[in-house]
Amino acid sequence: MAVVGIYTWLIGRQSASAQELLDLRTRIVRLEEQIAQMPTQAQVTDLISKLSRTEARMNGLNEQFGTVLRRLESINSFLLQHR
């Protein structure tokens, strides 16, 4: 009787281990899929470079808009004074 109990326990333990192994394999497959979609270091470096260039262009545009704003204010002031 004890042998049947031990055998049943071992079979149950192997089933649990098989289920745990299946769960781990599923998790690994999911992680591999997610990792495959991640950008490479070269892609991240390229993106950072492009963002830096875009920031520089935005700063240049901001300066140009400041110049245009000052000119418009001068024109507006002139027109208001010489009606």
PyMOL Python script that loads the backbone (N, CA, C, O; Angstrom):
from pymol import cmd

cmd.read_pdbstr("""\
ATOM      1  N   MET A   1       0.817  -1.190   0.000  1.00  0.00           N
ATOM      2  CA  MET A   1       0.000   0.000   0.000  1.00  0.00           C
ATOM      3  C   MET A   1       0.870   1.266   0.000  1.00  0.00           C
ATOM      4  O   MET A   1       0.561   2.250  -0.673  1.00  0.00           O
ATOM      5  N   ALA A   2       1.957   1.217   0.766  1.00  0.00           N
ATOM      6  CA  ALA A   2       2.860   2.358   0.825  1.00  0.00           C
ATOM      7  C   ALA A   2       3.511   2.595  -0.532  1.00  0.00           C
ATOM      8  O   ALA A   2       3.771   3.735  -0.916  1.00  0.00           O
ATOM      9  N   VAL A   3       3.771   1.503  -1.255  1.00  0.00           N
ATOM     10  CA  VAL A   3       4.381   1.629  -2.572  1.00  0.00           C
ATOM     11  C   VAL A   3       3.441   2.350  -3.519  1.00  0.00           C
ATOM     12  O   VAL A   3       3.882   3.188  -4.305  1.00  0.00           O
ATOM     13  N   VAL A   4       2.137   2.035  -3.457  1.00  0.00           N
ATOM     14  CA  VAL A   4       1.146   2.697  -4.304  1.00  0.00           C
ATOM     15  C   VAL A   4       1.076   4.179  -3.947  1.00  0.00           C
ATOM     16  O   VAL A   4       0.971   5.026  -4.835  1.00  0.00           O
ATOM     17  N   GLY A   5       1.131   4.493  -2.672  1.00  0.00           N
ATOM     18  CA  GLY A   5       1.099   5.885  -2.236  1.00  0.00           C
ATOM     19  C   GLY A   5       2.310   6.660  -2.736  1.00  0.00           C
ATOM     20  O   GLY A   5       2.187   7.789  -3.212  1.00  0.00           O
ATOM     21  N   ILE A   6       3.484   6.039  -2.621  1.00  0.00           N
ATOM     22  CA  ILE A   6       4.706   6.691  -3.096  1.00  0.00           C
ATOM     23  C   ILE A   6       4.664   6.853  -4.610  1.00  0.00           C
ATOM     24  O   ILE A   6       5.051   7.896  -5.136  1.00  0.00           O
ATOM     25  N   TYR A   7       4.194   5.825  -5.308  1.00  0.00           N
ATOM     26  CA  TYR A   7       4.089   5.889  -6.769  1.00  0.00           C
ATOM     27  C   TYR A   7       3.129   7.002  -7.182  1.00  0.00           C
ATOM     28  O   TYR A   7       3.419   7.776  -8.094  1.00  0.00           O
ATOM     29  N   THR A   8       1.983   7.074  -6.504  1.00  0.00           N
ATOM     30  CA  THR A   8       1.002   8.121  -6.802  1.00  0.00           C
ATOM     31  C   THR A   8       1.605   9.502  -6.548  1.00  0.00           C
ATOM     32  O   THR A   8       1.407  10.427  -7.336  1.00  0.00           O
ATOM     33  N   TRP A   9       2.331   9.633  -5.456  1.00  0.00           N
ATOM     34  CA  TRP A   9       2.951  10.916  -5.136  1.00  0.00           C
ATOM     35  C   TRP A   9       3.985  11.296  -6.201  1.00  0.00           C
ATOM     36  O   TRP A   9       4.045  12.451  -6.622  1.00  0.00           O
ATOM     37  N   LEU A  10       4.800  10.323  -6.640  1.00  0.00           N
ATOM     38  CA  LEU A  10       5.804  10.593  -7.669  1.00  0.00           C
ATOM     39  C   LEU A  10       5.163  10.987  -8.990  1.00  0.00           C
ATOM     40  O   LEU A  10       5.617  11.927  -9.643  1.00  0.00           O
ATOM     41  N   ILE A  11       4.116  10.283  -9.390  1.00  0.00           N
ATOM     42  CA  ILE A  11       3.413  10.608 -10.637  1.00  0.00           C
ATOM     43  C   ILE A  11       2.802  12.003 -10.533  1.00  0.00           C
ATOM     44  O   ILE A  11       2.893  12.791 -11.474  1.00  0.00           O
ATOM     45  N   GLY A  12       2.185  12.309  -9.402  1.00  0.00           N
ATOM     46  CA  GLY A  12       1.610  13.643  -9.197  1.00  0.00           C
ATOM     47  C   GLY A  12       2.676  14.713  -9.237  1.00  0.00           C
ATOM     48  O   GLY A  12       2.464  15.793  -9.788  1.00  0.00           O
ATOM     49  N   ARG A  13       3.816  14.415  -8.657  1.00  0.00           N
ATOM     50  CA  ARG A  13       4.926  15.375  -8.644  1.00  0.00           C
ATOM     51  C   ARG A  13       5.464  15.585 -10.052  1.00  0.00           C
ATOM     52  O   ARG A  13       5.795  16.712 -10.422  1.00  0.00           O
ATOM     53  N   GLN A  14       5.558  14.520 -10.843  1.00  0.00           N
ATOM     54  CA  GLN A  14       6.018  14.643 -12.220  1.00  0.00           C
ATOM     55  C   GLN A  14       5.021  15.430 -13.052  1.00  0.00           C
ATOM     56  O   GLN A  14       5.413  16.199 -13.930  1.00  0.00           O
ATOM     57  N   SER A  15       3.728  15.244 -12.782  1.00  0.00           N
ATOM     58  CA  SER A  15       2.709  16.011 -13.506  1.00  0.00           C
ATOM     59  C   SER A  15       2.836  17.488 -13.181  1.00  0.00           C
ATOM     60  O   SER A  15       2.738  18.342 -14.062  1.00  0.00           O
ATOM     61  N   ALA A  16       3.056  17.779 -11.907  1.00  0.00           N
ATOM     62  CA  ALA A  16       3.230  19.176 -11.515  1.00  0.00           C
ATOM     63  C   ALA A  16       4.487  19.732 -12.173  1.00  0.00           C
ATOM     64  O   ALA A  16       4.491  20.870 -12.643  1.00  0.00           O
ATOM     65  N   SER A  17       5.529  18.952 -12.206  1.00  0.00           N
ATOM     66  CA  SER A  17       6.762  19.413 -12.831  1.00  0.00           C
ATOM     67  C   SER A  17       6.569  19.623 -14.323  1.00  0.00           C
ATOM     68  O   SER A  17       7.100  20.579 -14.889  1.00  0.00           O
ATOM     69  N   ALA A  18       5.815  18.739 -14.966  1.00  0.00           N
ATOM     70  CA  ALA A  18       5.543  18.894 -16.396  1.00  0.00           C
ATOM     71  C   ALA A  18       4.745  20.168 -16.642  1.00  0.00           C
ATOM     72  O   ALA A  18       5.020  20.893 -17.599  1.00  0.00           O
ATOM     73  N   GLN A  19       3.760  20.451 -15.792  1.00  0.00           N
ATOM     74  CA  GLN A  19       2.960  21.670 -15.939  1.00  0.00           C
ATOM     75  C   GLN A  19       3.821  22.903 -15.694  1.00  0.00           C
ATOM     76  O   GLN A  19       3.715  23.899 -16.410  1.00  0.00           O
ATOM     77  N   GLU A  20       4.671  22.827 -14.679  1.00  0.00           N
ATOM     78  CA  GLU A  20       5.573  23.946 -14.408  1.00  0.00           C
ATOM     79  C   GLU A  20       6.512  24.173 -15.583  1.00  0.00           C
ATOM     80  O   GLU A  20       6.776  25.312 -15.966  1.00  0.00           O
ATOM     81  N   LEU A  21       7.018  23.076 -16.157  1.00  0.00           N
ATOM     82  CA  LEU A  21       7.905  23.170 -17.308  1.00  0.00           C
ATOM     83  C   LEU A  21       7.181  23.794 -18.499  1.00  0.00           C
ATOM     84  O   LEU A  21       7.748  24.625 -19.208  1.00  0.00           O
ATOM     85  N   LEU A  22       5.934  23.396 -18.717  1.00  0.00           N
ATOM     86  CA  LEU A  22       5.134  23.974 -19.802  1.00  0.00           C
ATOM     87  C   LEU A  22       4.913  25.465 -19.573  1.00  0.00           C
ATOM     88  O   LEU A  22       5.012  26.262 -20.506  1.00  0.00           O
ATOM     89  N   ASP A  23       4.613  25.842 -18.327  1.00  0.00           N
ATOM     90  CA  ASP A  23       4.427  27.262 -18.003  1.00  0.00           C
ATOM     91  C   ASP A  23       5.709  28.057 -18.263  1.00  0.00           C
ATOM     92  O   ASP A  23       5.670  29.160 -18.810  1.00  0.00           O
ATOM     93  N   LEU A  24       6.837  27.482 -17.865  1.00  0.00           N
ATOM     94  CA  LEU A  24       8.115  28.167 -18.087  1.00  0.00           C
ATOM     95  C   LEU A  24       8.424  28.299 -19.574  1.00  0.00           C
ATOM     96  O   LEU A  24       8.903  29.341 -20.019  1.00  0.00           O
ATOM     97  N   ARG A  25       8.153  27.253 -20.338  1.00  0.00           N
ATOM     98  CA  ARG A  25       8.380  27.324 -21.782  1.00  0.00           C
ATOM     99  C   ARG A  25       7.504  28.394 -22.417  1.00  0.00           C
ATOM    100  O   ARG A  25       7.954  29.134 -23.292  1.00  0.00           O
ATOM    101  N   THR A  26       6.257  28.475 -21.978  1.00  0.00           N
ATOM    102  CA  THR A  26       5.341  29.495 -22.499  1.00  0.00           C
ATOM    103  C   THR A  26       5.868  30.891 -22.181  1.00  0.00           C
ATOM    104  O   THR A  26       5.842  31.779 -23.033  1.00  0.00           O
ATOM    105  N   ARG A  27       6.343  31.079 -20.958  1.00  0.00           N
ATOM    106  CA  ARG A  27       6.892  32.381 -20.573  1.00  0.00           C
ATOM    107  C   ARG A  27       8.131  32.724 -21.389  1.00  0.00           C
ATOM    108  O   ARG A  27       8.313  33.870 -21.799  1.00  0.00           O
ATOM    109  N   ILE A  28       8.976  31.736 -21.621  1.00  0.00           N
ATOM    110  CA  ILE A  28      10.195  31.972 -22.403  1.00  0.00           C
ATOM    111  C   ILE A  28       9.852  32.361 -23.828  1.00  0.00           C
ATOM    112  O   ILE A  28      10.460  33.274 -24.386  1.00  0.00           O
ATOM    113  N   VAL A  29       8.879  31.674 -24.424  1.00  0.00           N
ATOM    114  CA  VAL A  29       8.465  32.003 -25.795  1.00  0.00           C
ATOM    115  C   VAL A  29       7.933  33.429 -25.845  1.00  0.00           C
ATOM    116  O   VAL A  29       8.254  34.180 -26.765  1.00  0.00           O
ATOM    117  N   ARG A  30       7.121  33.805 -24.861  1.00  0.00           N
ATOM    118  CA  ARG A  30       6.581  35.165 -24.815  1.00  0.00           C
ATOM    119  C   ARG A  30       7.701  36.198 -24.681  1.00  0.00           C
ATOM    120  O   ARG A  30       7.688  37.228 -25.354  1.00  0.00           O
ATOM    121  N   LEU A  31       8.664  35.916 -23.813  1.00  0.00           N
ATOM    122  CA  LEU A  31       9.796  36.833 -23.645  1.00  0.00           C
ATOM    123  C   LEU A  31      10.626  36.939 -24.918  1.00  0.00           C
ATOM    124  O   LEU A  31      11.064  38.030 -25.286  1.00  0.00           O
ATOM    125  N   GLU A  32      10.843  35.818 -25.588  1.00  0.00           N
ATOM    126  CA  GLU A  32      11.607  35.848 -26.840  1.00  0.00           C
ATOM    127  C   GLU A  32      10.890  36.679 -27.898  1.00  0.00           C
ATOM    128  O   GLU A  32      11.535  37.402 -28.658  1.00  0.00           O
ATOM    129  N   GLU A  33       9.561  36.584 -27.956  1.00  0.00           N
ATOM    130  CA  GLU A  33       8.793  37.391 -28.911  1.00  0.00           C
ATOM    131  C   GLU A  33       8.930  38.874 -28.592  1.00  0.00           C
ATOM    132  O   GLU A  33       9.088  39.697 -29.494  1.00  0.00           O
ATOM    133  N   GLN A  34       8.869  39.210 -27.312  1.00  0.00           N
ATOM    134  CA  GLN A  34       8.991  40.613 -26.919  1.00  0.00           C
ATOM    135  C   GLN A  34      10.398  41.136 -27.194  1.00  0.00           C
ATOM    136  O   GLN A  34      10.559  42.269 -27.649  1.00  0.00           O
ATOM    137  N   ILE A  35      11.404  40.331 -26.925  1.00  0.00           N
ATOM    138  CA  ILE A  35      12.784  40.744 -27.162  1.00  0.00           C
ATOM    139  C   ILE A  35      13.043  40.929 -28.649  1.00  0.00           C
ATOM    140  O   ILE A  35      13.789  41.824 -29.046  1.00  0.00           O
ATOM    141  N   ALA A  36      12.427  40.084 -29.474  1.00  0.00           N
ATOM    142  CA  ALA A  36      12.618  40.198 -30.925  1.00  0.00           C
ATOM    143  C   ALA A  36      12.095  41.530 -31.448  1.00  0.00           C
ATOM    144  O   ALA A  36      12.578  42.026 -32.466  1.00  0.00           O
ATOM    145  N   GLN A  37      11.117  42.114 -30.766  1.00  0.00           N
ATOM    146  CA  GLN A  37      10.529  43.373 -31.215  1.00  0.00           C
ATOM    147  C   GLN A  37      11.251  44.590 -30.645  1.00  0.00           C
ATOM    148  O   GLN A  37      10.971  45.719 -31.047  1.00  0.00           O
ATOM    149  N   MET A  38      12.168  44.374 -29.723  1.00  0.00           N
ATOM    150  CA  MET A  38      12.897  45.496 -29.127  1.00  0.00           C
ATOM    151  C   MET A  38      13.901  46.061 -30.122  1.00  0.00           C
ATOM    152  O   MET A  38      14.470  45.320 -30.924  1.00  0.00           O
ATOM    153  N   PRO A  39      14.122  47.381 -30.072  1.00  0.00           N
ATOM    154  CA  PRO A  39      15.117  47.974 -30.978  1.00  0.00           C
ATOM    155  C   PRO A  39      16.530  47.572 -30.567  1.00  0.00           C
ATOM    156  O   PRO A  39      16.808  47.291 -29.402  1.00  0.00           O
ATOM    157  N   THR A  40      17.401  47.556 -31.553  1.00  0.00           N
ATOM    158  CA  THR A  40      18.807  47.249 -31.281  1.00  0.00           C
ATOM    159  C   THR A  40      19.499  48.495 -30.729  1.00  0.00           C
ATOM    160  O   THR A  40      18.935  49.589 -30.747  1.00  0.00           O
ATOM    161  N   GLN A  41      20.710  48.317 -30.245  1.00  0.00           N
ATOM    162  CA  GLN A  41      21.481  49.453 -29.729  1.00  0.00           C
ATOM    163  C   GLN A  41      21.739  50.466 -30.838  1.00  0.00           C
ATOM    164  O   GLN A  41      21.698  51.674 -30.604  1.00  0.00           O
ATOM    165  N   ALA A  42      22.003  49.973 -32.044  1.00  0.00           N
ATOM    166  CA  ALA A  42      22.245  50.877 -33.180  1.00  0.00           C
ATOM    167  C   ALA A  42      20.995  51.695 -33.490  1.00  0.00           C
ATOM    168  O   ALA A  42      21.091  52.884 -33.794  1.00  0.00           O
ATOM    169  N   GLN A  43      19.826  51.066 -33.416  1.00  0.00           N
ATOM    170  CA  GLN A  43      18.585  51.791 -33.682  1.00  0.00           C
ATOM    171  C   GLN A  43      18.328  52.846 -32.615  1.00  0.00           C
ATOM    172  O   GLN A  43      17.881  53.949 -32.930  1.00  0.00           O
ATOM    173  N   VAL A  44      18.603  52.522 -31.368  1.00  0.00           N
ATOM    174  CA  VAL A  44      18.415  53.491 -30.281  1.00  0.00           C
ATOM    175  C   VAL A  44      19.382  54.660 -30.452  1.00  0.00           C
ATOM    176  O   VAL A  44      18.999  55.814 -30.263  1.00  0.00           O
ATOM    177  N   THR A  45      20.627  54.369 -30.805  1.00  0.00           N
ATOM    178  CA  THR A  45      21.621  55.423 -31.034  1.00  0.00           C
ATOM    179  C   THR A  45      21.195  56.320 -32.189  1.00  0.00           C
ATOM    180  O   THR A  45      21.320  57.542 -32.106  1.00  0.00           O
ATOM    181  N   ASP A  46      20.693  55.722 -33.261  1.00  0.00           N
ATOM    182  CA  ASP A  46      20.212  56.489 -34.411  1.00  0.00           C
ATOM    183  C   ASP A  46      19.036  57.376 -34.011  1.00  0.00           C
ATOM    184  O   ASP A  46      18.958  58.532 -34.426  1.00  0.00           O
ATOM    185  N   LEU A  47      18.133  56.840 -33.215  1.00  0.00           N
ATOM    186  CA  LEU A  47      16.982  57.618 -32.756  1.00  0.00           C
ATOM    187  C   LEU A  47      17.424  58.799 -31.897  1.00  0.00           C
ATOM    188  O   LEU A  47      16.904  59.905 -32.045  1.00  0.00           O
ATOM    189  N   ILE A  48      18.374  58.571 -31.009  1.00  0.00           N
ATOM    190  CA  ILE A  48      18.886  59.659 -30.168  1.00  0.00           C
ATOM    191  C   ILE A  48      19.522  60.742 -31.033  1.00  0.00           C
ATOM    192  O   ILE A  48      19.335  61.933 -30.784  1.00  0.00           O
ATOM    193  N   SER A  49      20.266  60.328 -32.042  1.00  0.00           N
ATOM    194  CA  SER A  49      20.900  61.285 -32.956  1.00  0.00           C
ATOM    195  C   SER A  49      19.849  62.108 -33.689  1.00  0.00           C
ATOM    196  O   SER A  49      19.971  63.328 -33.797  1.00  0.00           O
ATOM    197  N   LYS A  50      18.822  61.439 -34.189  1.00  0.00           N
ATOM    198  CA  LYS A  50      17.752  62.151 -34.900  1.00  0.00           C
ATOM    199  C   LYS A  50      17.009  63.103 -33.971  1.00  0.00           C
ATOM    200  O   LYS A  50      16.645  64.206 -34.379  1.00  0.00           O
ATOM    201  N   LEU A  51      16.780  62.690 -32.734  1.00  0.00           N
ATOM    202  CA  LEU A  51      16.113  63.570 -31.776  1.00  0.00           C
ATOM    203  C   LEU A  51      16.968  64.795 -31.471  1.00  0.00           C
ATOM    204  O   LEU A  51      16.439  65.896 -31.315  1.00  0.00           O
ATOM    205  N   SER A  52      18.271  64.617 -31.387  1.00  0.00           N
ATOM    206  CA  SER A  52      19.171  65.751 -31.140  1.00  0.00           C
ATOM    207  C   SER A  52      19.122  66.740 -32.299  1.00  0.00           C
ATOM    208  O   SER A  52      19.067  67.952 -32.088  1.00  0.00           O
ATOM    209  N   ARG A  53      19.143  66.216 -33.528  1.00  0.00           N
ATOM    210  CA  ARG A  53      19.063  67.105 -34.695  1.00  0.00           C
ATOM    211  C   ARG A  53      17.716  67.824 -34.728  1.00  0.00           C
ATOM    212  O   ARG A  53      17.651  69.011 -35.050  1.00  0.00           O
ATOM    213  N   THR A  54      16.654  67.114 -34.399  1.00  0.00           N
ATOM    214  CA  THR A  54      15.328  67.738 -34.379  1.00  0.00           C
ATOM    215  C   THR A  54      15.266  68.831 -33.321  1.00  0.00           C
ATOM    216  O   THR A  54      14.683  69.890 -33.552  1.00  0.00           O
ATOM    217  N   GLU A  55      15.864  68.577 -32.166  1.00  0.00           N
ATOM    218  CA  GLU A  55      15.892  69.587 -31.107  1.00  0.00           C
ATOM    219  C   GLU A  55      16.652  70.827 -31.567  1.00  0.00           C
ATOM    220  O   GLU A  55      16.224  71.950 -31.300  1.00  0.00           O
ATOM    221  N   ALA A  56      17.769  70.635 -32.252  1.00  0.00           N
ATOM    222  CA  ALA A  56      18.551  71.772 -32.754  1.00  0.00           C
ATOM    223  C   ALA A  56      17.739  72.574 -33.763  1.00  0.00           C
ATOM    224  O   ALA A  56      17.758  73.804 -33.742  1.00  0.00           O
ATOM    225  N   ARG A  57      17.030  71.882 -34.641  1.00  0.00           N
ATOM    226  CA  ARG A  57      16.188  72.586 -35.625  1.00  0.00           C
ATOM    227  C   ARG A  57      15.068  73.352 -34.935  1.00  0.00           C
ATOM    228  O   ARG A  57      14.746  74.475 -35.323  1.00  0.00           O
ATOM    229  N   MET A  58      14.477  72.745 -33.915  1.00  0.00           N
ATOM    230  CA  MET A  58      13.404  73.426 -33.180  1.00  0.00           C
ATOM    231  C   MET A  58      13.937  74.682 -32.492  1.00  0.00           C
ATOM    232  O   MET A  58      13.269  75.716 -32.474  1.00  0.00           O
ATOM    233  N   ASN A  59      15.132  74.591 -31.930  1.00  0.00           N
ATOM    234  CA  ASN A  59      15.731  75.767 -31.297  1.00  0.00           C
ATOM    235  C   ASN A  59      15.988  76.862 -32.327  1.00  0.00           C
ATOM    236  O   ASN A  59      15.771  78.041 -32.048  1.00  0.00           O
ATOM    237  N   GLY A  60      16.452  76.475 -33.518  1.00  0.00           N
ATOM    238  CA  GLY A  60      16.661  77.449 -34.594  1.00  0.00           C
ATOM    239  C   GLY A  60      15.359  78.106 -35.011  1.00  0.00           C
ATOM    240  O   GLY A  60      15.309  79.319 -35.214  1.00  0.00           O
ATOM    241  N   LEU A  61      14.305  77.314 -35.140  1.00  0.00           N
ATOM    242  CA  LEU A  61      12.996  77.876 -35.497  1.00  0.00           C
ATOM    243  C   LEU A  61      12.489  78.810 -34.405  1.00  0.00           C
ATOM    244  O   LEU A  61      11.894  79.848 -34.692  1.00  0.00           O
ATOM    245  N   ASN A  62      12.727  78.437 -33.164  1.00  0.00           N
ATOM    246  CA  ASN A  62      12.301  79.275 -32.052  1.00  0.00           C
ATOM    247  C   ASN A  62      12.987  80.639 -32.115  1.00  0.00           C
ATOM    248  O   ASN A  62      12.350  81.666 -31.882  1.00  0.00           O
ATOM    249  N   GLU A  63      14.276  80.651 -32.428  1.00  0.00           N
ATOM    250  CA  GLU A  63      15.002  81.919 -32.572  1.00  0.00           C
ATOM    251  C   GLU A  63      14.446  82.734 -33.734  1.00  0.00           C
ATOM    252  O   GLU A  63      14.291  83.951 -33.623  1.00  0.00           O
ATOM    253  N   GLN A  64      14.147  82.069 -34.846  1.00  0.00           N
ATOM    254  CA  GLN A  64      13.592  82.775 -36.002  1.00  0.00           C
ATOM    255  C   GLN A  64      12.221  83.362 -35.673  1.00  0.00           C
ATOM    256  O   GLN A  64      11.911  84.483 -36.077  1.00  0.00           O
ATOM    257  N   PHE A  65      11.410  82.614 -34.946  1.00  0.00           N
ATOM    258  CA  PHE A  65      10.096  83.145 -34.573  1.00  0.00           C
ATOM    259  C   PHE A  65      10.237  84.340 -33.640  1.00  0.00           C
ATOM    260  O   PHE A  65       9.446  85.281 -33.706  1.00  0.00           O
ATOM    261  N   GLY A  66      11.243  84.303 -32.773  1.00  0.00           N
ATOM    262  CA  GLY A  66      11.495  85.449 -31.901  1.00  0.00           C
ATOM    263  C   GLY A  66      11.837  86.682 -32.713  1.00  0.00           C
ATOM    264  O   GLY A  66      11.364  87.777 -32.410  1.00  0.00           O
ATOM    265  N   THR A  67      12.659  86.515 -33.749  1.00  0.00           N
ATOM    266  CA  THR A  67      13.028  87.625 -34.632  1.00  0.00           C
ATOM    267  C   THR A  67      11.800  88.154 -35.363  1.00  0.00           C
ATOM    268  O   THR A  67      11.597  89.365 -35.447  1.00  0.00           O
ATOM    269  N   VAL A  68      10.991  87.258 -35.886  1.00  0.00           N
ATOM    270  CA  VAL A  68       9.769  87.664 -36.601  1.00  0.00           C
ATOM    271  C   VAL A  68       8.833  88.395 -35.647  1.00  0.00           C
ATOM    272  O   VAL A  68       8.226  89.397 -36.024  1.00  0.00           O
ATOM    273  N   LEU A  69       8.709  87.910 -34.425  1.00  0.00           N
ATOM    274  CA  LEU A  69       7.839  88.556 -33.446  1.00  0.00           C
ATOM    275  C   LEU A  69       8.310  89.981 -33.160  1.00  0.00           C
ATOM    276  O   LEU A  69       7.497  90.903 -33.109  1.00  0.00           O
ATOM    277  N   ARG A  70       9.615  90.163 -32.976  1.00  0.00           N
ATOM    278  CA  ARG A  70      10.127  91.516 -32.718  1.00  0.00           C
ATOM    279  C   ARG A  70       9.866  92.438 -33.911  1.00  0.00           C
ATOM    280  O   ARG A  70       9.515  93.602 -33.721  1.00  0.00           O
ATOM    281  N   ARG A  71      10.032  91.937 -35.128  1.00  0.00           N
ATOM    282  CA  ARG A  71       9.764  92.752 -36.320  1.00  0.00           C
ATOM    283  C   ARG A  71       8.285  93.117 -36.401  1.00  0.00           C
ATOM    284  O   ARG A  71       7.936  94.255 -36.712  1.00  0.00           O
ATOM    285  N   LEU A  72       7.426  92.150 -36.121  1.00  0.00           N
ATOM    286  CA  LEU A  72       5.990  92.438 -36.159  1.00  0.00           C
ATOM    287  C   LEU A  72       5.602  93.459 -35.095  1.00  0.00           C
ATOM    288  O   LEU A  72       4.764  94.328 -35.340  1.00  0.00           O
ATOM    289  N   GLU A  73       6.205  93.356 -33.925  1.00  0.00           N
ATOM    290  CA  GLU A  73       5.919  94.334 -32.877  1.00  0.00           C
ATOM    291  C   GLU A  73       6.380  95.727 -33.299  1.00  0.00           C
ATOM    292  O   GLU A  73       5.704  96.718 -33.021  1.00  0.00           O
ATOM    293  N   SER A  74       7.526  95.804 -33.968  1.00  0.00           N
ATOM    294  CA  SER A  74       8.017  97.102 -34.462  1.00  0.00           C
ATOM    295  C   SER A  74       7.071  97.668 -35.512  1.00  0.00           C
ATOM    296  O   SER A  74       6.741  98.853 -35.476  1.00  0.00           O
ATOM    297  N   ILE A  75       6.636  96.837 -36.437  1.00  0.00           N
ATOM    298  CA  ILE A  75       5.695  97.285 -37.481  1.00  0.00           C
ATOM    299  C   ILE A  75       4.391  97.725 -36.848  1.00  0.00           C
ATOM    300  O   ILE A  75       3.834  98.757 -37.221  1.00  0.00           O
ATOM    301  N   ASN A  76       3.898  96.946 -35.887  1.00  0.00           N
ATOM    302  CA  ASN A  76       2.644  97.288 -35.215  1.00  0.00           C
ATOM    303  C   ASN A  76       2.783  98.615 -34.475  1.00  0.00           C
ATOM    304  O   ASN A  76       1.892  99.462 -34.543  1.00  0.00           O
ATOM    305  N   SER A  77       3.878  98.793 -33.781  1.00  0.00           N
ATOM    306  CA  SER A  77       4.114 100.036 -33.054  1.00  0.00           C
ATOM    307  C   SER A  77       4.185 101.217 -34.021  1.00  0.00           C
ATOM    308  O   SER A  77       3.600 102.266 -33.755  1.00  0.00           O
ATOM    309  N   PHE A  78       4.890 101.058 -35.130  1.00  0.00           N
ATOM    310  CA  PHE A  78       4.995 102.112 -36.135  1.00  0.00           C
ATOM    311  C   PHE A  78       3.618 102.471 -36.688  1.00  0.00           C
ATOM    312  O   PHE A  78       3.274 103.647 -36.801  1.00  0.00           O
ATOM    313  N   LEU A  79       2.841 101.457 -37.030  1.00  0.00           N
ATOM    314  CA  LEU A  79       1.514 101.712 -37.602  1.00  0.00           C
ATOM    315  C   LEU A  79       0.589 102.383 -36.596  1.00  0.00           C
ATOM    316  O   LEU A  79      -0.216 103.235 -36.973  1.00  0.00           O
ATOM    317  N   LEU A  80       0.690 102.014 -35.335  1.00  0.00           N
ATOM    318  CA  LEU A  80      -0.158 102.634 -34.322  1.00  0.00           C
ATOM    319  C   LEU A  80       0.237 104.097 -34.086  1.00  0.00           C
ATOM    320  O   LEU A  80      -0.625 104.921 -33.780  1.00  0.00           O
ATOM    321  N   GLN A  81       1.506 104.425 -34.222  1.00  0.00           N
ATOM    322  CA  GLN A  81       1.963 105.792 -34.000  1.00  0.00           C
ATOM    323  C   GLN A  81       1.688 106.688 -35.196  1.00  0.00           C
ATOM    324  O   GLN A  81       1.555 107.899 -35.019  1.00  0.00           O
ATOM    325  N   HIS A  82       1.599 106.154 -36.394  1.00  0.00           N
ATOM    326  CA  HIS A  82       1.448 106.963 -37.603  1.00  0.00           C
ATOM    327  C   HIS A  82       0.109 106.703 -38.287  1.00  0.00           C
ATOM    328  O   HIS A  82       0.058 106.376 -39.472  1.00  0.00           O
ATOM    329  N   ARG A  83      -0.918 106.845 -37.565  1.00  0.00           N
ATOM    330  CA  ARG A  83      -2.253 106.664 -38.146  1.00  0.00           C
ATOM    331  C   ARG A  83      -2.648 107.842 -38.949  1.00  0.00           C
ATOM    332  O   ARG A  83      -3.742 107.866 -39.514  1.00  0.00           O
TER     333      ARG A  83
END
""", "prot")
cmd.dss("prot")
cmd.show_as("cartoon", "prot")
cmd.util.cbc("prot")
cmd.orient("prot")
